[in-house]
Amino acid sequence: MGVITFTDEQTSSIPPARIFKATILDSHNLIPKLMPQAIKSIEIIQGDGGAGSIKQINFAQGGNFSYMKHYIEELDEKTYTYKYTLIEGDALVDKLEKISFEIKLEAAPNGGTISKMTSKYYPKGDFVLTEEEIKAGKEKALGMYKVVEAYLQDNPDAYACA
C-alpha cells in the first residue's frame, strides 16, 4: 500500500502569531500544563527545538500510548510553517513506518487564523490504515488545538505579540 495523504483546515479567531507561539514554539511548556491528564511532558531531546531537533512527548499513564518522538524538519516563525515527522513511538506500532505532518497558519480576513494541515501516513508492507484510525488521531490533535485556543481566548495577554 502506498502513502496515504489527508488534508484538513480549521479556523480560529486567534491571530496566527499567538497560535504558533503557543502550539508550536512553547508547546513543551504549555501543553502539559493545560492537558496533564493526557500529556505528562514534552522534552526536546536533541537540538534546540528548531529544524533538526527531536521532541519526545510522554503521555500520562492510563492512555493508549506511552510516548512518541517527532523529528522537526522545518520551523519558520515568519511564515508560520511547521513540518515534522513522527519517527518513533507506540502510535506507529508495527503498522506504520512514519507519519509526516505539515502545518501552515495563515491570517484570516477577520484577524484570526486559517490552519492548514497535511498528514502523510507511510504504512509498512500491505497494512491498510482505516478511516476510523485516522479520524481518531485527527480528533485527538483537534482536541489539543481547541484546548489551546480556549486558553488563548481566556488569557488575551498570553503569547501576545510585542
C-alpha positions as a printed Julia matrix, in Angstrom:
162×3 Matrix{Float64}:
   0.0    0.0    0.0
   1.29   3.47  -0.83
   1.4    6.7    1.1
  -1.98   7.93   2.36
  -2.4   11.73   2.41
  -5.04  13.75   4.23
  -5.6   17.47   4.44
  -7.6   19.42   6.96
  -8.42  23.05   7.6
  -9.53  24.77  10.82
 -10.34  28.39  11.57
  -9.81  30.35  14.75
 -10.44  33.88  15.97
  -6.9   33.94  17.44
  -4.16  35.57  15.27
  -1.58  33.18  13.73
   1.38  34.55  15.71
  -0.26  33.7   19.06
  -1.37  30.23  17.98
   2.08  29.48  16.53
   3.86  30.59  19.7
   1.54  28.6   21.96
   1.05  25.39  19.96
   4.45  25.12  18.28
   7.19  27.22  19.89
   6.16  26.77  23.53
   4.19  23.51  23.29
   6.7   21.75  25.55
   5.76  24.11  28.4
   2.1   24.89  27.7
   0.52  21.58  26.61
   1.48  19.52  29.72
   0.08  22.34  31.91
  -3.21  22.51  30.01
  -3.65  18.77  29.49
  -1.89  16.94  32.39
  -4.44  14.1   32.17
  -3.17  13.31  28.65
   0.39  14.68  28.3
   2.9   14.09  31.1
   5.74  16.05  29.47
   7.24  17.21  26.19
  11.02  17.27  26.05
  13.47  18.44  23.43
  15.89  15.51  23.49
  18.09  16.62  20.6
  18.8   20.08  19.23
  17.47  23.5   20.21
  13.82  23.0   19.26
  14.27  24.16  15.66
  14.84  22.21  12.46
  16.85  19.06  13.06
  15.61  18.71  16.66
  13.8   15.76  18.16
  10.92  16.21  20.62
   9.65  13.41  22.81
   6.05  13.51  24.0
   5.46  11.44  27.13
   1.82  10.54  27.71
   0.1   10.27  31.07
  -0.41   6.79  32.48
  -3.59   5.02  31.54
  -3.71   6.24  27.94
  -3.33   4.27  24.72
   0.29   5.32  24.2
   3.34   5.87  26.4
   5.48   8.12  24.17
   6.27   9.33  20.67
   9.18  11.14  19.06
   8.91  13.89  16.46
  11.73  14.91  14.14
  11.38  18.6   13.28
  12.13  19.19   9.62
  11.15  22.85   9.33
  10.09  25.56  11.75
   9.59  29.01  10.22
   8.35  31.75  12.55
   7.93  34.23   9.69
   5.64  32.07   7.53
   4.11  30.14  10.46
   5.12  26.84   8.88
   5.94  23.72  10.87
   6.9   20.36   9.36
   7.66  17.32  11.48
   7.64  13.54  11.28
   6.52  11.05  13.89
   9.54   8.73  13.81
   9.13   6.54  16.89
   6.54   5.55  19.47
   3.67   3.24  20.17
   1.35   5.17  17.82
   3.3    3.64  14.94
   3.3    0.12  16.37
   4.43  -2.27  13.68
   1.97  -0.98  11.12
   3.42   2.38  10.1
   6.91   3.4    9.09
   6.26   7.07   9.95
   3.69   9.86   9.77
   4.67  13.26   8.37
   2.83  16.48   9.15
   2.9   19.93   7.59
   1.14  22.78   9.37
   0.71  26.21   7.82
  -1.04  29.03   9.68
  -2.39  31.89   7.59
  -4.01  35.16   8.59
  -7.77  35.12   8.1
  -9.62  38.23   6.86
 -11.22  38.63  10.32
  -7.82  38.83  12.07
  -7.91  35.2   13.11
  -6.2   32.15  11.65
  -6.77  29.59   8.94
  -4.86  26.46   9.97
  -3.99  24.09   7.14
  -2.6   20.65   7.93
  -1.44  17.88   5.66
  -0.62  14.47   7.09
   1.03  11.62   5.24
   0.87   8.07   6.54
   3.54   5.6    5.41
   2.24   2.05   6.03
   4.56  -0.93   6.38
   4.06  -3.76   3.93
   0.47  -4.3    2.91
  -1.05  -2.81   6.07
  -4.28  -0.92   5.37
  -4.99   2.1    7.56
  -8.69   2.53   8.29
 -10.6    5.77   8.13
 -11.58   5.27  11.79
  -7.92   5.1   12.88
  -7.11   8.3   11.01
 -10.23  10.03  12.32
  -9.33   9.1   15.93
  -5.85  10.59  15.56
  -7.25  13.72  13.93
  -9.78  14.19  16.72
  -7.06  13.99  19.38
  -4.97  16.62  17.59
  -8.02  18.85  17.1
  -8.91  18.44  20.76
  -5.48  19.71  21.8
  -5.77  22.62  19.36
  -9.18  23.55  20.83
  -7.82  23.43  24.42
  -5.0   25.83  23.47
  -7.42  28.06  21.55
  -9.74  28.28  24.59
  -6.75  29.11  26.82
  -5.68  31.91  24.46
  -9.24  33.28  24.34
  -9.46  33.25  28.15
  -5.98  34.8   28.5
  -5.72  37.6   25.89
  -2.24  38.65  27.07
  -0.77  35.13  26.85
   1.6   34.78  23.9
   0.65  38.28  22.74
   2.95  39.79  20.15
   5.11  42.65  21.29
